[in-house]
Amino acid sequence: MKERPHTAVKLTESELDEIRTLIEHRSAILFDASRERFFSTRVREHLQEHGIASGTDLLRQVKSSSIAYEALLEGLLTQETSFFRYPAVYEALEKTILPEMQERKFWNNPRTLRIWSAGCSTGEEPYSIAIRVGESLKFAEAWDIEILATDVSRRALRHAEHGVYSRRSLEALSPTQLETHFTPVKNGFQIRPRTRKLISFVQMNLVELAYVGKVDCIFCMNVLMYFSEERRLGILRRFYEALEPGGYFLLGHSETLTHTPVKFEPVTLGDCRLYRKPGAAAPSRPVPALAEGGQ
Ligand SMILES: C[S@@+](CC[C@H](N)C(=O)[O-])C[C@H]1O[C@@H](n2cnc3c(N)ncnc32)[C@H](O)[C@@H]1O
């Protein structure tokens, strides 16, 4: 992004510190030393865009109005994402996670599959999951599938729910995927209702306790770096609790769970490291088509 001149606004280091502390206190999102430049640039841009003359005025506004606070926070969140962002992760979903779920849960009644995209941004991640599940889960129509997609950003969720993307952002999709899951609209392509209805979008701050129920798989990619060590551990414990035994936890490409006292089993598949919650029961009977045809 092009940098703007920062001459017009008055913002001191101590005001920046106060804003940082306020955000950590209210939303538990941490802007530590590694993101100092990003933070001060974005706060200055916010002042300029909203015609706020100084850090003192901004502090007064965000302390007295939750709308003003949320507008500031929205501008500070990094929402970078893309369809099928890490291909190896989607390959693991197709080749390992879904076949295991298929085998273990096929005879369950109801036959449910729940996947949580935690920190889903503008929707590319949960839609990629939905596309891959639709393509790879055998007899997908016989399953009760829910992809729970949560984010703290209302603005990102509005985009996600609307489900309209430019042709460029859909480049990772094959022509068949594009035609099957999207319909052309004025500003690009919109997700088709059949795929859209697999996903529930919910506004949620990951540090706040909200009921999610049990899930089979959690994608939490490129989100945990925004929290302090202590908060991160709390969130990981919560993910562990929410997962079914045998369920999977997936992080972004450069993230790991090394030195974390949460008892996930690491599983390495080619380029991709997944984490599994131990303790899955063996399947009661084989899935007929899998046993016969090796599908
Ligand atoms: C860099 S994006 C990652 C999007 C996607 N998971 C991916 O990897 O492509 C990080 C997302 O985390 C969200 N986020 C940051 N702090 C959060 C919090 N406390 N609770 C929930 N979501 C949060 C941001 O709004 C943003 O959409």
The ligand as an SDF file (V2000), in Angstrom:
LIG
                    3D

 27 29  0  0  0  0  0  0  0  0999 V2000
   -4.2310  -12.8820    8.2280 C   0  0  0  0  0  0  0  0  0  0  0  0
   -5.9450  -13.2200    8.3740 S   0  0  0  0  0  0  0  0  0  0  0  0
   -5.9390  -14.9740    8.1100 C   0  0  0  0  0  0  0  0  0  0  0  0
   -7.1140  -15.4360    7.2840 C   0  0  0  0  0  0  0  0  0  0  0  0
   -7.1040  -16.9360    6.9490 C   0  0  0  0  0  0  0  0  0  0  0  0
   -7.1810  -17.7360    8.1400 N   0  0  0  0  0  0  0  0  0  0  0  0
   -5.9050  -17.3080    6.1240 C   0  0  0  0  0  0  0  0  0  0  0  0
   -4.9380  -17.8360    6.6570 O   0  0  0  0  0  0  0  0  0  0  0  0
   -5.9110  -17.0580    4.9200 O   0  0  0  0  0  0  0  0  0  0  0  0
   -6.1980  -13.0980   10.1470 C   0  0  0  0  0  0  0  0  0  0  0  0
   -7.6520  -13.0060   10.5450 C   0  0  0  0  0  0  0  0  0  0  0  0
   -7.7400  -13.1580   11.9640 O   0  0  0  0  0  0  0  0  0  0  0  0
   -8.7370  -12.2880   12.4290 C   0  0  0  0  0  0  0  0  0  0  0  0
   -8.5230  -12.0540   13.8590 N   0  0  0  0  0  0  0  0  0  0  0  0
   -7.5490  -11.3170   14.4520 C   0  0  0  0  0  0  0  0  0  0  0  0
   -7.7150  -11.2980   15.7760 N   0  0  0  0  0  0  0  0  0  0  0  0
   -8.8260  -12.0500   16.0420 C   0  0  0  0  0  0  0  0  0  0  0  0
   -9.5220  -12.4000   17.2320 C   0  0  0  0  0  0  0  0  0  0  0  0
   -9.1230  -11.9660   18.4250 N   0  0  0  0  0  0  0  0  0  0  0  0
  -10.6050  -13.2010   17.1360 N   0  0  0  0  0  0  0  0  0  0  0  0
  -11.0230  -13.6390   15.9360 C   0  0  0  0  0  0  0  0  0  0  0  0
  -10.4320  -13.3220   14.7720 N   0  0  0  0  0  0  0  0  0  0  0  0
   -9.3360  -12.5390   14.8260 C   0  0  0  0  0  0  0  0  0  0  0  0
   -8.5760  -11.0410   11.5680 C   0  0  0  0  0  0  0  0  0  0  0  0
   -9.7390  -10.2400   11.5630 O   0  0  0  0  0  0  0  0  0  0  0  0
   -8.2770  -11.6520   10.2160 C   0  0  0  0  0  0  0  0  0  0  0  0
   -9.4280  -11.8260    9.4460 O   0  0  0  0  0  0  0  0  0  0  0  0
  1  2  1  0
  2  3  1  0
  2 10  1  0
  3  4  1  0
  4  5  1  0
  5  6  1  0
  5  7  1  0
  7  8  2  0
  7  9  1  0
 10 11  1  0
 11 12  1  0
 11 26  1  0
 12 13  1  0
 13 14  1  0
 13 24  1  0
 14 15  1  0
 14 23  1  0
 15 16  2  0
 16 17  1  0
 17 18  1  0
 17 23  2  0
 18 19  1  0
 18 20  2  0
 20 21  1  0
 21 22  2  0
 22 23  1  0
 24 25  1  0
 24 26  1  0
 26 27  1  0
M  CHG  2   2   1   9  -1
M  END
$$$$
